[in-house]
Amino acid sequence: MNQQDYAVGATRVAADRPDRRKGGAGRGTAAAVLAVRQAGPADRVPAAVAGGGADDAQTAERSADDVAAGAAADVMLSPDPGLLRLAHWFAAATSGTADDLCTASFGLYPARHLGAAAEPAADPGVSWWHGPSAHFATSLRAREDRPDGGLRRARRDGAELPVVRSGAKPGRPGRHRKPEPARVAPLPVPAQDRTGEELPAAERRIAARLLLAHPLVTASGPHADGFPLIRRHRDWLTERFDTLLGYRLVVGPWHARLCKAGLGPGAARRLQHPVTGVPFTPGGYAQLALALALLVDAPEELGYRRLLDAMRAAAPELAAEPADLAMALAALADWQVLGELPADVDDSFVLTVDRELARAVPAGPPALADDPADQIRRAAEAEPATAVRRLLAETPAVLAADLPEDHRAWLDEHRLGGPATIAEFLGLDTELRAEGVALLDPAAELTDLALPGAGTLAQAALLLVERLVEEVRPLPGETVAGDVPIPDALIDGVLGDIADEYGLPARYLADRTALRRDALDLLHRLALIVPTPHPTRPPAWRLRPPAARYAPAPDFQPAPGTGRHSRPDPLIPAPAAPCSERRV
């Protein structure tokens, strides 16, 4: 089903109809587009203007701005019924369910992979707990290493951290410059053959990685340099994404949209404010869906006050908090559905709307689902082979214990070939262990979260997971059913040691609760720890096997010491007891 067929009663617009667009994804488009409803007043051009206006000189001489303003004033904004229904689902959902519903309905999440490849294991059946390690030292400076009289602060050692290229333009951090997460690096020059022509395989891999990291790419957006590669290889990419992952790729003249499937309940990628990084709330998701419901058929220029009035009229029961509305509009601007927004939007501001991108945002209609749970389930449905390949391509690690029986059987049967196919397609490294498979990206490009990574929080989380593994790692031969429980007091103790030993920002030194919350959240999103919910207490945490790859290699036979409590060397015989102490 085409992504623009989500509305009830969709109709096809004539292919030769002038679009009258000034820019954006629809600029110069001659192909047929799908409209959500029948053409409304905004689609009608005054007869005097359309016919040349011979009988009315004043009308004929009106400026284009006056025509656009008159059309915008006459338009009757009405919401798309499917997206309006989705907005109500968001408003009534809990935070976790809202994240799952967003992933299922929009599919605009980036891939997420671990980095720092370990040495290949001689036996792929070895456990992550006891296999080769990808550990490397943190770059946080201990207190005793800082200069005398200097301020205690987190420092970064560039020689020890991977370089993460965000693609941001050089310059000082400005008022509107947003901090970007790890993005796909600037496009490298593909390898060349003897004739000097670029090899298509390198270009295809670059384009595939870009789409998996950013499912909506425009010709004028931050990743415009990769858009020509996507268009050049769109047939091959369309076939490979469909065959391997069951994803639909739509490539137009000015944008490319990879429609990803859902990840199922509890595996969502939450949306965040593109500037502040604050997670979306159910209210924010509701305002996002409500605004989209009106923008899919809105005029190209729309007054900000008219949009707010239309949103209130369409769903008066969905009262918007200012923060939720601002978050929704910021996300729409980040996707280029809306033009650039000023820091403070007032009622007189005129929004620039890209209807084509607005219609490209929903990955599938909610019309077939009975409720949010049904929508989340339907969006993640796939045959075992496709479902497992999606997890390999999108998630940090795939553990056999987490899979349904039929999916686990497929992974066991295709233990080598299945992951290798996805790794070859996306340029990743395969790490096979007894518990499952991880596809790694040591360049930290095909992921929205990097570990190891730059920044105090990432380094503190790396120290935390390293020390937790050393404390609770099971011994060889010890029976472990999957994850290992972490004593709650151990988390607080380790974080206290990290705060005492290393220079951390003042907000973390003053608020250990914030340090605990943020570090555990990062490790949870990277699937290195998992919570066990409790109805009345905070969740208990369990350590997952892939976490052991970030700790030093285990030494189960340490060198004997010389202290009174040291373990004796088994190769050196114990001295004989004096004759007076021997038993007769």
Residue pairs with C-beta under 8 A, 6 or more apart in sequence:
1 364
1 365
2 34
2 250
3 248
3 250
3 257
3 259
3 359
3 360
3 362
3 363
3 364
4 10
4 33
4 34
4 359
4 360
5 34
5 365
6 80
6 82
6 83
6 362
6 364
6 365
6 366
6 367
7 36
7 37
7 80
7 81
7 82
7 83
7 296
7 365
8 81
8 82
8 367
9 37
10 34
10 35
10 36
11 34
11 35
11 37
11 38
12 32
12 34
12 35
13 32
13 33
13 34
13 35
13 39
14 32
15 30
15 31
15 32
16 30
19 26
19 29
19 33
20 45
20 300
21 27
21 29
21 300
22 300
23 220
24 220
24 254
24 336
24 352
24 354
24 356
24 357
25 218
25 219
25 252
25 253
25 254
25 255
25 336
25 354
25 356
25 357
25 360
26 33
26 254
26 354
26 355
26 356
27 253
27 254
28 253
28 254
29 252
29 253
29 254
29 356
31 252
31 253
33 356
33 359
34 359
35 297
36 80
36 296
36 297
36 359
37 78
37 80
37 297
40 75
40 76
40 78
40 297
41 71
41 74
41 75
41 76
42 71
42 72
42 74
42 75
42 297
42 298
42 299
44 71
45 67
45 71
46 59
46 67
46 70
48 55
48 56
48 59
48 60
49 59
49 60
49 62
49 67
52 60
53 59
53 60
53 61
54 60
68 299
68 300
68 301
69 301
71 299
72 299
72 301
72 302
72 303
72 306
75 298
75 299
77 294
77 297
77 298
77 302
77 306
77 307
77 310
77 314
78 294
78 297
78 314
79 290
79 293
79 294
79 310
79 314
79 315
80 292
80 293
80 294
80 296
80 297
81 367
82 293
82 362
82 365
82 366
82 367
83 289
83 290
83 292
83 293
83 296
83 362
83 366
84 289
84 290
84 293
84 314
84 315
85 366
85 367
86 101
86 105
86 289
86 293
86 366
87 286
87 287
87 289
87 290
87 293
87 315
87 318
88 286
88 315
88 318
89 101
89 366
89 371
89 372
89 375
90 98
90 101
90 102
90 282
90 283
90 285
90 286
90 288
90 289
91 282
91 283
91 286
91 318
92 282
93 101
93 282
93 285
93 372
94 282
95 279
95 281
95 282
96 266
96 268
97 265
97 372
97 373
97 376
98 280
98 281
98 282
98 285
99 268
99 269
99 270
99 271
99 280
100 262
100 263
100 264
100 265
100 266
100 267
100 268
100 372
100 376
101 268
101 285
101 372
101 375
101 376
102 268
102 270
102 271
102 280
102 285
103 109
103 262
103 263
103 267
103 268
103 269
103 376
103 379
104 262
104 263
104 363
104 364
104 375
104 376
104 378
104 379
104 380
105 289
105 362
105 363
105 364
105 366
105 375
105 379
106 361
106 362
106 363
107 215
107 259
107 260
107 261
107 262
107 363
107 364
107 379
108 215
108 216
108 260
108 271
108 335
108 361
108 363
109 215
109 260
109 263
109 268
109 269
109 394
110 212
110 213
110 214
110 215
110 269
110 447
110 448
111 212
111 213
111 393
111 394
111 446
111 447
111 448
112 269
112 394
112 395
112 396
112 447
112 448
112 449
112 525
112 526
113 396
113 428
113 438
113 439
113 440
113 441
113 446
113 447
114 396
114 397
114 438
114 440
114 441
114 447
114 451
114 526
114 546
114 549
115 162
115 440
115 441
115 442
115 443
115 444
115 447
115 450
115 451
115 452
116 134
116 136
116 440
116 442
116 451
116 452
116 549
116 550
117 134
117 429
117 431
117 440
117 442
118 131
118 132
118 133
118 134
118 431
118 549
119 132
120 132
121 131
121 132
121 432
121 433
124 415
124 432
124 433
125 433
125 434
126 433
126 434
127 433
127 434
127 435
127 545
127 548
128 433
128 434
128 435
128 545
128 546
128 547
128 548
128 549
129 473
129 474
129 480
129 545
129 548
129 554
130 476
130 548
130 554
131 433
131 548
131 549
132 549
132 553
133 548
133 549
133 550
133 551
133 552
133 553
134 549
134 550
135 466
135 549
135 550
135 551
135 552
135 553
136 160
136 452
137 160
138 459
138 462
138 463
138 466
138 502
139 155
139 156
139 157
139 160
139 161
139 459
140 154
140 155
140 456
140 459
140 460
140 463
140 502
140 503
140 504
141 154
141 155
141 502
141 503
142 501
142 502
142 503
143 152
143 500
143 501
143 502
143 503
146 152
146 503
152 503
152 504
152 509
153 503
153 505
154 456
154 459
154 502
154 503
154 504
154 505
155 503
156 454
156 455
161 452
161 453
161 454
162 442
162 443
162 444
162 450
162 452
162 453
162 454
164 182
164 444
164 445
164 450
164 453
164 454
165 183
165 185
165 186
165 445
166 180
166 181
166 182
166 183
167 180
167 183
167 184
167 185
167 186
167 222
167 223
168 177
168 180
171 177
173 179
175 343
176 343
178 274
178 275
179 275
179 277
181 448
181 449
182 444
182 445
182 447
182 448
182 449
182 450
182 453
183 213
183 214
183 222
183 223
183 445
184 209
184 210
184 213
184 214
184 223
184 226
184 445
184 446
185 443
185 445
186 225
187 206
187 225
187 226
187 229
188 206
190 198
190 199
190 202
190 203
190 206
191 198
191 199
191 202
192 198
192 199
193 199
200 233
200 236
203 229
203 232
203 233
204 229
204 233
204 236
204 237
205 425
205 426
205 427
206 226
206 229
207 226
207 229
207 230
207 232
207 233
207 237
208 237
208 240
208 241
208 425
208 426
209 426
209 427
209 445
209 446
210 217
210 223
210 226
210 229
210 230
211 217
211 230
211 237
211 241
211 249
211 256
211 258
212 258
212 393
212 394
212 426
212 446
213 445
213 446
213 447
213 448
214 223
215 257
215 258
215 259
215 260
216 255
216 256
216 257
216 258
216 335
216 357
216 360
216 361
217 223
217 224
217 226
217 227
217 230
217 255
217 256
218 224
218 227
218 254
218 255
218 256
218 336
218 357
219 227
219 253
219 254
219 255
220 254
220 336
221 336
227 256
230 237
230 251
230 256
231 251
231 256
234 249
234 251
234 256
237 249
237 251
238 248
238 249
238 251
240 425
241 247
241 248
241 249
241 258
242 248
242 249
244 386
244 389
244 393
244 421
244 422
244 425
245 261
245 386
245 389
245 390
245 393
246 261
246 382
246 386
246 390
247 258
247 259
247 260
247 261
248 258
248 259
249 256
249 257
249 258
249 259
250 256
250 257
250 259
250 360
251 257
252 356
254 356
255 356
255 357
255 360
257 360
259 363
259 364
260 363
260 394
261 363
261 379
261 380
261 382
261 390
262 376
262 378
262 379
262 380
263 269
263 380
263 390
263 391
263 394
263 395
264 376
264 377
264 380
265 373
265 376
265 377
267 395
269 448
270 279
270 280
271 279
271 280
271 284
271 285
271 288
271 331
272 278
272 279
272 280
273 279
273 280
273 327
273 330
273 331
274 330
274 331
274 333
274 334
275 330
278 327
280 288
280 327
280 331
281 324
281 327
283 320
283 321
283 324
284 323
284 324
284 327
284 328
285 328
286 318
286 324
287 311
287 318
287 320
287 324
287 325
287 327
287 328
288 327
288 328
288 331
288 332
290 311
290 314
290 315
290 318
290 328
291 307
291 311
291 328
291 329
291 332
292 332
292 337
292 358
292 361
292 362
293 314
294 307
294 310
294 311
294 314
295 302
295 307
295 332
295 337
295 338
295 353
295 355
295 358
296 355
296 358
296 359
297 355
298 307
298 353
298 355
298 358
299 353
300 352
300 353
300 354
300 355
301 350
301 351
301 352
301 353
302 350
302 351
302 353
303 347
303 348
303 349
303 350
303 351
304 345
304 346
304 347
304 348
304 349
304 350
304 351
305 347
305 348
307 351
308 320
308 325
308 347
311 318
311 320
312 320
329 338
329 341
329 345
330 341
332 338
332 358
333 339
333 340
333 341
335 357
335 361
336 354
336 357
337 353
337 354
337 357
337 358
337 361
338 351
338 352
338 353
338 354
339 351
339 352
339 353
339 354
341 349
342 349
363 379
364 379
366 375
368 378
369 375
369 378
380 387
382 390
384 406
384 407
384 409
384 410
385 410
385 414
385 418
387 407
388 398
388 403
388 407
388 410
388 411
388 418
389 418
389 421
389 422
391 398
392 398
392 418
392 419
392 422
392 437
392 439
393 422
393 425
393 426
393 439
395 527
396 438
396 526
396 527
396 528
396 546
397 436
397 437
397 438
397 527
397 544
397 546
398 411
398 436
398 437
398 438
399 435
399 436
399 482
399 544
399 545
399 546
400 408
400 411
400 412
400 435
400 436
401 435
401 436
401 482
402 436
403 411
410 418
411 418
411 436
411 437
415 432
415 437
416 432
419 430
419 432
419 437
419 439
420 430
422 428
422 439
423 429
423 430
423 439
426 439
426 446
427 441
428 439
428 440
428 441
428 446
429 439
429 440
429 441
429 442
430 437
430 438
430 439
430 440
431 437
431 438
431 439
431 440
431 549
433 545
433 546
435 482
435 545
435 546
436 545
436 546
438 546
441 447
444 450
444 453
449 522
449 525
449 526
450 458
451 458
451 461
451 462
451 522
451 526
451 528
451 550
452 458
452 459
452 462
452 550
453 459
453 462
456 504
456 505
456 508
457 518
457 519
457 522
458 522
460 495
460 498
460 502
460 504
460 508
460 515
460 519
461 519
461 522
461 523
462 550
463 494
463 498
463 502
464 491
464 494
464 495
464 498
464 519
464 523
465 523
465 528
465 529
465 543
465 547
465 550
465 551
466 550
466 551
466 552
467 494
467 497
467 498
467 551
468 486
468 490
468 491
468 494
468 543
468 547
469 543
469 547
469 548
469 550
469 551
470 551
470 552
471 490
471 494
472 484
472 485
472 486
472 487
472 490
472 543
473 484
473 548
473 551
473 554
474 480
474 484
475 556
476 556
482 545
483 530
483 542
483 543
483 544
483 545
484 542
484 543
485 540
485 541
485 542
485 543
486 529
486 540
486 541
486 542
486 543
488 540
488 541
491 516
491 520
491 541
492 512
492 516
495 512
495 515
495 516
495 519
496 512
498 504
499 508
499 509
499 512
499 515
504 515
507 514
508 514
508 515
520 529
520 541
523 529
523 547
524 530
524 531
527 544
527 546
528 543
528 544
528 546
528 547
528 550
529 541
529 542
529 543
529 544
529 547
530 541
530 542
530 544
531 539
531 540
531 541
531 542
532 539
532 540
532 541
532 542
533 539
534 540
558 567
560 566
560 567
560 568
560 569
561 567
568 574
